[in-house]
Amino acid sequence: MKDTVITAKVKRREISLAAGCFLAAFLVNVYAIIRFGTPWTEMFTQIGYVIVLSVIIYAVVWVIRLCIMAVMALIRRGR
């Protein structure tokens, strides 16, 4: 079995992407608080939903990136 190495650059990119997904989910929560006029304590009490939403966003982005990589591999193979 071949050993694989994950470089620091890849780790930073994935952490940045995950943080961006969390920020997007957090901003959706802030928008919902403002839009529906709920108390600001929901920013902390609904953190579980924010984390779940950020994981869902990350998974969607991951699938999109996977599809793009597959298309790029097919384009390179066709040359």
DRENTORKOL-3810 file (N, C-alpha, C; in nm, 4 decimals):
REM DRENTORKOL-3810
@n.u->0.0836; n.v->-0.1171; n.w->0.0000; ca.u->0.0000; ca.v->0.0000; ca.w->0.0000; c.u->0.0887; c.v->0.1243; c.w->0.0000
@n.u->0.0545; n.v->0.2205; n.w->-0.0812; ca.u->0.1361; ca.v->0.3403; ca.w->-0.0956; c.u->0.1000; c.v->0.4433; c.w->0.0120
@n.u->0.2027; n.v->0.5022; n.w->0.0725; ca.u->0.1807; ca.v->0.6078; ca.w->0.1708; c.u->0.1509; c.v->0.7385; c.w->0.0983
@n.u->0.0573; n.v->0.8150; n.w->0.1534; ca.u->0.0268; ca.v->0.9455; ca.w->0.0969; c.u->0.0613; c.v->1.0527; c.w->0.1987
@n.u->0.0993; n.v->1.1677; n.w->0.1469; ca.u->0.1369; ca.v->1.2798; ca.w->0.2328; c.u->0.0444; c.v->1.3961; c.w->0.2003
@n.u->-0.0150; n.v->1.4526; n.w->0.3034; ca.u->-0.0981; ca.v->1.5713; ca.w->0.2868; c.u->-0.0112; c.v->1.6911; c.w->0.3224
@n.u->0.0092; n.v->1.7777; n.w->0.2257; ca.u->0.0981; ca.v->1.8915; ca.w->0.2474; c.u->0.0302; c.v->1.9982; c.w->0.3330
@n.u->0.1122; n.v->2.0861; n.w->0.3854; ca.u->0.0605; ca.v->2.1958; ca.w->0.4680; c.u->-0.0286; c.v->2.2875; c.w->0.3855
@n.u->0.0047; n.v->2.3062; n.w->0.2571; ca.u->-0.0754; ca.v->2.3915; ca.w->0.1692; c.u->-0.2176; c.v->2.3366; c.w->0.1541
@n.u->-0.2283; n.v->2.2062; n.w->0.1375; ca.u->-0.3602; ca.v->2.1432; ca.w->0.1229; c.u->-0.4379; c.v->2.1535; c.w->0.2535
@n.u->-0.3706; n.v->2.1337; n.w->0.3649; ca.u->-0.4371; ca.v->2.1458; ca.w->0.4955; c.u->-0.4911; c.v->2.2869; c.w->0.5167
@n.u->-0.4086; n.v->2.3885; n.w->0.4838; ca.u->-0.4534; ca.v->2.5277; ca.w->0.4988; c.u->-0.5729; c.v->2.5567; c.w->0.4090
@n.u->-0.5700; n.v->2.5058; n.w->0.2856; ca.u->-0.6799; ca.v->2.5300; ca.w->0.1930; c.u->-0.8091; c.v->2.4687; c.w->0.2457
@n.u->-0.8019; n.v->2.3468; n.w->0.2953; ca.u->-0.9221; ca.v->2.2794; ca.w->0.3458; c.u->-0.9742; c.v->2.3455; c.w->0.4730
@n.u->-0.8851; n.v->2.3882; n.w->0.5602; ca.u->-0.9284; ca.v->2.4581; ca.w->0.6820; c.u->-0.9930; c.v->2.5910; c.w->0.6462
@n.u->-0.9347; n.v->2.6607; n.w->0.5499; ca.u->-0.9938; ca.v->2.7882; ca.w->0.5059; c.u->-1.1320; c.v->2.7654; c.w->0.4446
@n.u->-1.1446; n.v->2.6610; n.w->0.3660; ca.u->-1.2731; ca.v->2.6297; ca.w->0.3048; c.u->-1.3774; c.v->2.5942; c.w->0.4114
@n.u->-1.3377; n.v->2.5137; n.w->0.5086; ca.u->-1.4300; ca.v->2.4773; ca.w->0.6167; c.u->-1.4694; c.v->2.6002; c.w->0.6986
@n.u->-1.3746; n.v->2.6882; n.w->0.7241; ca.u->-1.4043; ca.v->2.8108; ca.w->0.7988; c.u->-1.4978; c.v->2.9006; c.w->0.7186
@n.u->-1.4782; n.v->2.9066; n.w->0.5879; ca.u->-1.5678; ca.v->2.9844; ca.w->0.5027; c.u->-1.7091; c.v->2.9291; c.w->0.5032
@n.u->-1.7206; n.v->2.7968; n.w->0.5030; ca.u->-1.8532; ca.v->2.7344; ca.w->0.5094; c.u->-1.9211; c.v->2.7636; c.w->0.6427
@n.u->-1.8432; n.v->2.7595; n.w->0.7515; ca.u->-1.8998; ca.v->2.7925; ca.w->0.8822; c.u->-1.9434; c.v->2.9387; c.w->0.8862
@n.u->-1.8619; n.v->3.0265; n.w->0.8305; ca.u->-1.8971; ca.v->3.1691; ca.w->0.8273; c.u->-2.0243; c.v->3.1915; c.w->0.7472
@n.u->-2.0381; n.v->3.1234; n.w->0.6345; ca.u->-2.1594; ca.v->3.1366; ca.w->0.5529; c.u->-2.2820; c.v->3.0901; c.w->0.6314
@n.u->-2.2710; n.v->2.9769; n.w->0.6998; ca.u->-2.3832; ca.v->2.9269; ca.w->0.7788; c.u->-2.4147; c.v->3.0214; c.w->0.8948
@n.u->-2.3125; n.v->3.0777; n.w->0.9560; ca.u->-2.3313; ca.v->3.1730; ca.w->1.0653; c.u->-2.4034; c.v->3.2977; c.w->1.0162
@n.u->-2.3647; n.v->3.3456; n.w->0.8985; ca.u->-2.4300; ca.v->3.4639; ca.w->0.8427; c.u->-2.5754; c.v->3.4351; c.w->0.8046
@n.u->-2.6039; n.v->3.3134; n.w->0.7616; ca.u->-2.7432; ca.v->3.2749; ca.w->0.7358; c.u->-2.8227; c.v->3.2805; c.w->0.8659
@n.u->-2.7618; n.v->3.2361; n.w->0.9747; ca.u->-2.8282; ca.v->3.2407; ca.w->1.1047; c.u->-2.8529; c.v->3.3859; c.w->1.1472
@n.u->-2.7550; n.v->3.4727; n.w->1.1280; ca.u->-2.7712; ca.v->3.6149; ca.w->1.1629; c.u->-2.8825; c.v->3.6764; c.w->1.0786
@n.u->-2.8841; n.v->3.6444; n.w->0.9491; ca.u->-2.9901; ca.v->3.6951; ca.w->0.8614; c.u->-3.1271; c.v->3.6493; c.w->0.9113
@n.u->-3.1384; n.v->3.5232; n.w->0.9498; ca.u->-3.2669; ca.v->3.4714; ca.w->0.9979; c.u->-3.3096; c.v->3.5410; c.w->1.1275
@n.u->-3.2142; n.v->3.5692; n.w->1.2152; ca.u->-3.2457; ca.v->3.6391; ca.w->1.3396; c.u->-3.2999; c.v->3.7785; c.w->1.3091
@n.u->-3.2345; n.v->3.8483; n.w->1.2167; ca.u->-3.2792; ca.v->3.9834; ca.w->1.1810; c.u->-3.4128; c.v->3.9783; c.w->1.1080
@n.u->-3.4238; n.v->3.8867; n.w->1.0130; ca.u->-3.5435; ca.v->3.8789; ca.w->0.9275; c.u->-3.6689; c.v->3.8468; c.w->1.0069
@n.u->-3.6578; n.v->3.7534; n.w->1.1002; ca.u->-3.7757; ca.v->3.7098; ca.w->1.1741; c.u->-3.7882; c.v->3.7739; c.w->1.3114
@n.u->-3.6967; n.v->3.8631; n.w->1.3462; ca.u->-3.7065; ca.v->3.9384; ca.w->1.4705; c.u->-3.6984; c.v->3.8539; c.w->1.5959
@n.u->-3.6193; n.v->3.7496; n.w->1.5934; ca.u->-3.6049; ca.v->3.6639; ca.w->1.7107; c.u->-3.4945; c.v->3.7184; c.w->1.8014
@n.u->-3.4899; n.v->3.6740; n.w->1.9253; ca.u->-3.3874; ca.v->3.7239; ca.w->2.0182; c.u->-3.2460; c.v->3.6835; c.w->1.9731
@n.u->-3.1495; n.v->3.7686; n.w->2.0056; ca.u->-3.0113; ca.v->3.7441; ca.w->1.9653; c.u->-2.9485; c.v->3.6270; c.w->2.0396
@n.u->-3.0140; n.v->3.5779; n.w->2.1435; ca.u->-2.9604; ca.v->3.4607; ca.w->2.2130; c.u->-2.9624; c.v->3.3379; c.w->2.1227
@n.u->-3.0449; n.v->3.3435; n.w->2.0175; ca.u->-3.0488; ca.v->3.2300; ca.w->1.9243; c.u->-2.9183; c.v->3.2141; c.w->1.8480
@n.u->-2.8370; n.v->3.3181; n.w->1.8465; ca.u->-2.7079; ca.v->3.3068; ca.w->1.7800; c.u->-2.6228; c.v->3.1991; c.w->1.8478
@n.u->-2.6415; n.v->3.1820; n.w->1.9775; ca.u->-2.5645; ca.v->3.0831; ca.w->2.0525; c.u->-2.6429; c.v->2.9543; c.w->2.0739
@n.u->-2.7735; n.v->2.9643; n.w->2.0913; ca.u->-2.8515; ca.v->2.8441; ca.w->2.1182; c.u->-2.8710; c.v->2.7584; c.w->1.9941
@n.u->-2.8581; n.v->2.8170; n.w->1.8772; ca.u->-2.8773; ca.v->2.7425; ca.w->1.7522; c.u->-2.7452; c.v->2.7039; c.w->1.6865
@n.u->-2.6362; n.v->2.7055; n.w->1.7628; ca.u->-2.5042; ca.v->2.6771; ca.w->1.7066; c.u->-2.4960; c.v->2.5352; c.w->1.6500
@n.u->-2.5708; n.v->2.4438; n.w->1.7055; ca.u->-2.5724; ca.v->2.3070; ca.w->1.6520; c.u->-2.6244; c.v->2.3030; c.w->1.5093
@n.u->-2.7312; n.v->2.3787; n.w->1.4839; ca.u->-2.7859; ca.v->2.3865; ca.w->1.3485; c.u->-2.6878; c.v->2.4556; c.w->1.2542
@n.u->-2.6158; n.v->2.5544; n.w->1.3055; ca.u->-2.5165; ca.v->2.6245; ca.w->1.2239; c.u->-2.4049; c.v->2.5280; c.w->1.1839
@n.u->-2.3611; n.v->2.4451; n.w->1.2756; ca.u->-2.2563; ca.v->2.3478; ca.w->1.2458; c.u->-2.3055; c.v->2.2459; c.w->1.1432
@n.u->-2.4285; n.v->2.1971; n.w->1.1601; ca.u->-2.4841; ca.v->2.1019; ca.w->1.0638; c.u->-2.4957; c.v->2.1658; c.w->0.9266
@n.u->-2.5429; n.v->2.2901; n.w->0.9210; ca.u->-2.5547; ca.v->2.3596; ca.w->0.7931; c.u->-2.4177; c.v->2.3809; c.w->0.7297
@n.u->-2.3171; n.v->2.4123; n.w->0.8099; ca.u->-2.1830; ca.v->2.4316; ca.w->0.7544; c.u->-2.1269; c.v->2.3006; c.w->0.6991
@n.u->-2.1559; n.v->2.1889; n.w->0.7628; ca.u->-2.1127; ca.v->2.0583; ca.w->0.7111; c.u->-2.1838; c.v->2.0275; c.w->0.5791
@n.u->-2.3113; n.v->2.0600; n.w->0.5704; ca.u->-2.3859; ca.v->2.0391; ca.w->0.4459; c.u->-2.3286; c.v->2.1257; c.w->0.3337
@n.u->-2.2998; n.v->2.2515; n.w->0.3638; ca.u->-2.2407; ca.v->2.3412; ca.w->0.2634; c.u->-2.1048; c.v->2.2872; c.w->0.2201
@n.u->-2.0240; n.v->2.2405; n.w->0.3147; ca.u->-1.8925; ca.v->2.1853; ca.w->0.2832; c.u->-1.9074; c.v->2.0621; c.w->0.1933
@n.u->-2.0047; n.v->1.9773; n.w->0.2219; ca.u->-2.0258; ca.v->1.8573; ca.w->0.1407; c.u->-2.0673; c.v->1.8942; c.w->-0.0021
@n.u->-2.1536; n.v->1.9936; n.w->-0.0159; ca.u->-2.1956; ca.v->2.0375; ca.w->-0.1492; c.u->-2.0769; c.v->2.0937; c.w->-0.2265
@n.u->-1.9965; n.v->2.1754; n.w->-0.1603; ca.u->-1.8771; ca.v->2.2315; ca.w->-0.2248; c.u->-1.7805; c.v->2.1191; c.w->-0.2619
@n.u->-1.7668; n.v->2.0198; n.w->-0.1767; ca.u->-1.6785; ca.v->1.9070; ca.w->-0.2030; c.u->-1.7241; c.v->1.8300; c.w->-0.3262
@n.u->-1.8535; n.v->1.8067; n.w->-0.3392; ca.u->-1.9068; ca.v->1.7365; ca.w->-0.4567; c.u->-1.8825; c.v->1.8186; c.w->-0.5831
@n.u->-1.9038; n.v->1.9486; n.w->-0.5760; ca.u->-1.8794; ca.v->2.0350; ca.w->-0.6922; c.u->-1.7319; c.v->2.0308; c.w->-0.7309
@n.u->-1.6424; n.v->2.0385; n.w->-0.6324; ca.u->-1.4991; ca.v->2.0315; ca.w->-0.6610; c.u->-1.4620; c.v->1.8969; c.w->-0.7211
@n.u->-1.5222; n.v->1.7901; n.w->-0.6728; ca.u->-1.4961; ca.v->1.6566; ca.w->-0.7256; c.u->-1.5399; c.v->1.6461; c.w->-0.8713
@n.u->-1.6554; n.v->1.7014; n.w->-0.9035; ca.u->-1.7037; ca.v->1.7005; ca.w->-1.0422; c.u->-1.6109; c.v->1.7815; c.w->-1.1321
@n.u->-1.5656; n.v->1.8955; n.w->-1.0859; ca.u->-1.4742; ca.v->1.9781; ca.w->-1.1648; c.u->-1.3426; c.v->1.9044; c.w->-1.1884
@n.u->-1.2919; n.v->1.8379; n.w->-1.0847; ca.u->-1.1679; ca.v->1.7618; ca.w->-1.1018; c.u->-1.1861; c.v->1.6475; c.w->-1.2005
@n.u->-1.3019; n.v->1.5823; n.w->-1.1986; ca.u->-1.3283; ca.v->1.4725; ca.w->-1.2922; c.u->-1.3342; c.v->1.5243; c.w->-1.4358
@n.u->-1.3999; n.v->1.6365; n.w->-1.4574; ca.u->-1.4072; ca.v->1.6952; ca.w->-1.5908; c.u->-1.2687; c.v->1.7363; c.w->-1.6380
@n.u->-1.1902; n.v->1.7978; n.w->-1.5505; ca.u->-1.0548; ca.v->1.8374; ca.w->-1.5880; c.u->-0.9688; c.v->1.7162; c.w->-1.6229
@n.u->-0.9845; n.v->1.6066; n.w->-1.5495; ca.u->-0.9089; ca.v->1.4849; ca.w->-1.5796; c.u->-0.9503; c.v->1.4283; c.w->-1.7155
@n.u->-1.0787; n.v->1.4336; n.w->-1.7463; ca.u->-1.1247; ca.v->1.3856; ca.w->-1.8767; c.u->-1.0727; c.v->1.4728; c.w->-1.9901
@n.u->-1.0677; n.v->1.6024; n.w->-1.9664; ca.u->-1.0160; ca.v->1.6944; ca.w->-2.0684; c.u->-0.8668; c.v->1.6673; c.w->-2.0914
@n.u->-0.7922; n.v->1.6489; n.w->-1.9843; ca.u->-0.6486; ca.v->1.6211; ca.w->-1.9983; c.u->-0.6255; c.v->1.4870; c.w->-2.0680
@n.u->-0.7067; n.v->1.3883; n.w->-2.0381; ca.u->-0.6904; ca.v->1.2554; ca.w->-2.0971; c.u->-0.7235; c.v->1.2598; c.w->-2.2467
@n.u->-0.8158; n.v->1.3463; n.w->-2.2851; ca.u->-0.8577; ca.v->1.3552; ca.w->-2.4250; c.u->-0.7548; c.v->1.4187; c.w->-2.5152
@n.u->-0.6603; n.v->1.4910; n.w->-2.4600; ca.u->-0.5593; ca.v->1.5595; ca.w->-2.5437; c.u->-0.4634; c.v->1.4638; c.w->-2.5976
END
